[in-house]
Amino acid sequence: MGTPIRISFARSALTAVGYGLLTLGLTVVAFPFLWMIATSLKAPEDMFSLSLIPKKVLWSNYTDIFRQTEYGVWFVNSTIVAVLATGSVAVFDTIVGYIVAKFSFVGKQAIFLFILSTLMVPTEMLIIPWYLLSTNLGWVDTYWGVLFPGLITGFGIFLMKQFMESIPSELLDAARIDGLGELGILAKIVVPLTRSALATLCILTFLGSWNAFIWPLIVTQSDNMYTIPVGMAFFSSEAKDSSNWIQVMTGATLSVLPLIVVFIVFQKQIIRGIATTGMK
């Protein structure tokens, strides 16, 4: 009788320790976000208060940032860039992934290795050729200039290829025998069967485009073309008093809210897509 009791006690202790560590990790991760949200609602004189609960809640901070900065324009720019990049990646990465996964042609492996090799090149090394290209083609300070580096990605191609390889080729051959063309097979068979991977790719692309900073900082030159990260970076660099820093926190809170909503709505697709990547 003693052994089962000891085993049960050990399991309970491990469970308690596990929950304790999870709670500690959640606290560490969530505290900066809670502090940011609390600060965005504070009055200037309470900016440096150690309390998470504002003494006086000022919702007007959220209207002030739109009146005193070009935040509305930055928000629209970020939305346009993120949506267009996500749509482009969803289309082109799916098509290329399908071709690499289900077609046989000379140089297929070499092409795929070349695509994978792009993942090993740091973004910082690509900025100079990107900027030279943008300057020569007149893309500086335009949406196209911000967008073109992320219209198709090696990661997305790899992700879609791995999922599409799990689709039986016999199923596709049967569709061809029934007279369905390749685009029809892709749209009616392949895409529905790889829906979780496509959802994951779209979500990760949207998040990456929304948070992109280095390249938009370099290629944009006017307030009307700044995205939220770039606009808020310039605004925070000019912050001189507590009221300015409260607006910085307010802008940061507004920029995070769409990402939180996206993650909450699509978290199952994100987890399922990443967990099953490469499984056969």
Legacy VTK file of the C-alpha trace (Angstrom):
# vtk DataFile Version 3.0
C-alpha trace
ASCII
DATASET POLYDATA
POINTS 280 float
0.000 0.000 0.000
2.874 2.326 0.737
4.296 2.268 -2.782
1.100 3.440 -4.603
0.708 6.234 -2.056
4.286 7.382 -2.580
3.831 7.253 -6.377
0.612 9.251 -6.128
2.280 11.809 -3.851
5.238 12.119 -6.228
2.911 12.703 -9.189
0.966 15.332 -7.257
4.212 17.043 -6.279
5.457 17.042 -9.878
2.116 18.407 -11.047
2.270 21.178 -8.453
5.830 22.051 -9.457
4.827 22.065 -13.127
1.915 24.407 -12.511
4.140 26.597 -10.368
6.721 26.916 -13.134
3.999 27.635 -15.700
2.543 30.324 -13.448
5.984 31.872 -12.974
6.616 31.836 -16.730
3.205 33.366 -17.428
3.890 36.107 -14.896
7.262 36.929 -16.440
5.802 37.036 -19.949
2.543 38.834 -19.133
3.839 41.469 -16.702
5.388 43.788 -19.353
2.138 43.718 -21.337
0.051 44.475 -18.245
2.420 47.311 -17.344
2.164 48.706 -20.874
-1.642 48.644 -20.817
-1.792 50.158 -17.325
0.635 52.929 -18.259
-1.383 53.778 -21.371
-4.314 54.674 -19.100
-2.383 56.726 -16.529
-2.199 60.466 -16.036
1.227 62.074 -16.656
1.867 62.554 -12.944
1.350 58.807 -12.352
3.665 57.708 -15.144
6.334 56.325 -12.824
3.970 54.902 -10.230
4.757 51.296 -9.301
1.069 50.382 -9.161
-0.480 48.476 -12.050
-3.842 50.065 -11.295
-3.977 53.710 -12.465
-5.108 56.198 -9.823
-7.086 57.934 -12.539
-8.042 56.161 -15.742
-7.659 58.421 -18.767
-9.293 56.885 -21.836
-8.604 60.171 -23.595
-4.989 58.999 -24.061
-6.262 56.793 -26.900
-7.840 59.711 -28.735
-4.929 62.046 -28.043
-2.446 59.843 -29.891
-4.542 60.073 -33.068
-4.798 63.857 -32.754
-1.159 64.521 -31.937
0.516 62.015 -34.278
-0.086 60.340 -37.634
-0.961 57.091 -35.876
-4.085 56.542 -37.990
-2.004 56.718 -41.174
0.627 54.387 -39.700
-2.078 51.901 -38.728
-3.522 51.917 -42.251
-0.056 51.461 -43.773
0.717 48.513 -41.494
-2.634 46.936 -42.346
-2.116 47.340 -46.107
1.415 45.916 -45.976
0.473 42.989 -43.724
-2.645 42.037 -45.706
-0.982 42.257 -49.124
2.112 40.356 -47.969
-0.037 37.649 -46.409
-2.143 37.261 -49.542
0.909 37.125 -51.799
2.678 34.549 -49.645
-0.464 32.419 -49.434
-0.767 32.296 -53.234
2.837 32.018 -54.398
4.192 29.815 -51.613
1.292 27.407 -52.079
1.848 27.168 -55.827
5.619 26.709 -55.552
5.221 24.244 -52.681
2.787 22.210 -54.770
5.133 22.149 -57.758
8.133 21.081 -55.681
6.155 18.477 -53.748
4.191 16.794 -56.540
6.028 17.338 -59.830
9.168 15.651 -61.121
11.568 17.669 -63.270
15.276 18.099 -63.858
16.988 20.098 -61.120
14.111 19.805 -58.665
16.303 19.001 -55.659
18.824 21.704 -56.567
16.054 24.287 -56.814
14.599 23.219 -53.486
18.017 23.372 -51.818
18.497 26.854 -53.259
15.144 27.895 -51.770
16.145 26.470 -48.392
19.492 28.256 -48.572
17.678 31.605 -48.552
16.654 30.842 -44.976
20.312 30.846 -43.953
21.033 34.374 -45.173
20.599 37.040 -42.459
18.224 39.838 -43.372
20.924 42.399 -42.608
22.998 41.078 -45.525
20.120 41.591 -47.940
19.263 45.143 -46.993
21.915 46.784 -49.198
20.924 44.961 -52.442
17.248 45.511 -51.600
17.847 49.225 -51.152
19.912 49.539 -54.336
17.161 47.766 -56.261
14.495 50.000 -54.726
16.509 53.127 -55.537
17.150 52.136 -59.154
13.498 51.230 -59.766
11.996 54.155 -57.885
10.423 52.069 -55.141
11.769 54.074 -52.195
8.981 55.445 -49.968
6.297 53.366 -51.689
4.151 50.423 -50.652
5.813 48.257 -53.275
9.221 49.078 -51.840
8.121 47.911 -48.398
6.377 44.834 -49.757
8.571 43.208 -52.375
11.097 41.413 -50.076
8.278 39.488 -48.402
6.010 38.618 -51.331
7.316 35.030 -51.421
9.258 33.255 -48.670
11.482 30.208 -48.446
9.939 29.216 -45.125
6.433 29.266 -46.578
7.469 27.113 -49.540
9.128 24.613 -47.214
6.092 24.514 -44.917
3.599 23.945 -47.736
5.833 21.375 -49.466
6.111 19.298 -46.309
2.357 19.206 -45.882
1.603 18.533 -49.536
3.954 15.553 -49.632
1.601 13.817 -47.202
-1.212 13.930 -49.778
-1.431 10.612 -51.700
-0.380 11.079 -55.314
-3.025 8.539 -56.312
-5.699 11.004 -55.215
-4.301 13.659 -57.529
-3.948 11.176 -60.402
-7.614 10.224 -59.986
-8.572 13.898 -60.236
-6.524 14.250 -63.424
-8.251 11.210 -64.927
-11.597 12.862 -64.134
-10.485 15.854 -66.212
-9.536 18.274 -63.472
-6.690 20.643 -64.370
-3.707 21.387 -62.158
-5.139 24.661 -60.873
-8.402 22.893 -60.151
-6.577 20.137 -58.280
-4.672 22.727 -56.298
-7.773 24.742 -55.406
-10.275 21.919 -54.838
-8.122 19.140 -53.389
-4.682 20.263 -52.229
-5.590 23.531 -50.505
-8.495 22.068 -48.476
-6.277 19.185 -47.322
-3.487 21.564 -46.251
-5.784 24.147 -44.689
-4.080 24.075 -41.281
-0.645 24.657 -42.832
-1.961 27.494 -44.981
-3.652 29.091 -41.979
-0.419 28.851 -40.004
1.576 30.377 -42.847
-0.882 33.265 -43.228
-0.921 34.013 -39.511
2.858 33.933 -39.121
3.292 36.083 -42.234
0.779 38.618 -40.978
2.486 38.817 -37.596
5.927 39.167 -39.180
4.801 41.864 -41.612
2.958 43.781 -38.902
6.026 43.825 -36.630
8.651 44.400 -39.366
10.935 47.294 -38.492
14.395 47.316 -40.086
13.430 47.277 -43.762
10.427 49.661 -43.496
12.669 52.008 -41.492
15.199 52.105 -44.331
12.898 52.236 -47.347
10.351 54.778 -46.046
11.158 58.464 -45.773
7.931 60.309 -44.983
5.360 60.215 -42.180
2.682 59.203 -44.672
4.503 55.962 -45.477
5.645 54.924 -41.998
4.283 51.725 -40.526
3.428 51.556 -36.823
6.840 50.246 -35.627
8.705 52.919 -37.594
6.367 55.760 -36.670
6.389 54.847 -32.990
10.182 54.516 -33.018
10.577 58.094 -34.283
7.916 59.353 -31.909
9.497 57.645 -28.872
12.926 59.043 -29.806
11.444 62.525 -29.478
9.637 61.840 -26.192
10.770 64.386 -23.601
8.249 64.199 -20.759
5.929 61.679 -19.110
2.941 62.589 -21.291
4.908 61.626 -24.400
5.906 58.295 -22.881
2.283 57.584 -21.997
1.419 58.123 -25.653
4.220 55.735 -26.609
2.655 53.083 -24.362
-0.780 53.882 -25.784
0.457 53.421 -29.338
2.224 50.187 -28.409
-0.973 48.868 -26.809
-3.025 49.671 -29.901
-0.466 47.978 -32.148
-0.521 44.797 -30.076
-4.299 44.432 -29.886
-4.790 43.179 -33.503
-2.060 40.573 -32.969
-3.676 39.359 -29.755
-7.027 39.052 -31.511
-5.473 37.131 -34.413
-3.700 34.737 -32.060
-6.776 34.132 -29.892
-8.963 33.427 -32.917
-6.456 31.230 -34.777
-4.320 29.725 -32.012
-5.557 26.182 -32.742
-4.486 26.467 -36.374
-1.084 27.846 -35.358
-0.393 25.041 -32.892
-1.735 22.311 -35.190
0.166 23.570 -38.203
3.519 23.857 -36.412
3.098 20.571 -34.523
2.421 18.564 -37.667
4.949 20.207 -39.988
6.883 17.505 -41.851
4.760 14.613 -40.565
3.903 11.927 -43.089
LINES 1 281
280 0 1 2 3 4 5 6 7 8 9 10 11 12 13 14 15 16 17 18 19 20 21 22 23 24 25 26 27 28 29 30 31 32 33 34 35 36 37 38 39 40 41 42 43 44 45 46 47 48 49 50 51 52 53 54 55 56 57 58 59 60 61 62 63 64 65 66 67 68 69 70 71 72 73 74 75 76 77 78 79 80 81 82 83 84 85 86 87 88 89 90 91 92 93 94 95 96 97 98 99 100 101 102 103 104 105 106 107 108 109 110 111 112 113 114 115 116 117 118 119 120 121 122 123 124 125 126 127 128 129 130 131 132 133 134 135 136 137 138 139 140 141 142 143 144 145 146 147 148 149 150 151 152 153 154 155 156 157 158 159 160 161 162 163 164 165 166 167 168 169 170 171 172 173 174 175 176 177 178 179 180 181 182 183 184 185 186 187 188 189 190 191 192 193 194 195 196 197 198 199 200 201 202 203 204 205 206 207 208 209 210 211 212 213 214 215 216 217 218 219 220 221 222 223 224 225 226 227 228 229 230 231 232 233 234 235 236 237 238 239 240 241 242 243 244 245 246 247 248 249 250 251 252 253 254 255 256 257 258 259 260 261 262 263 264 265 266 267 268 269 270 271 272 273 274 275 276 277 278 279
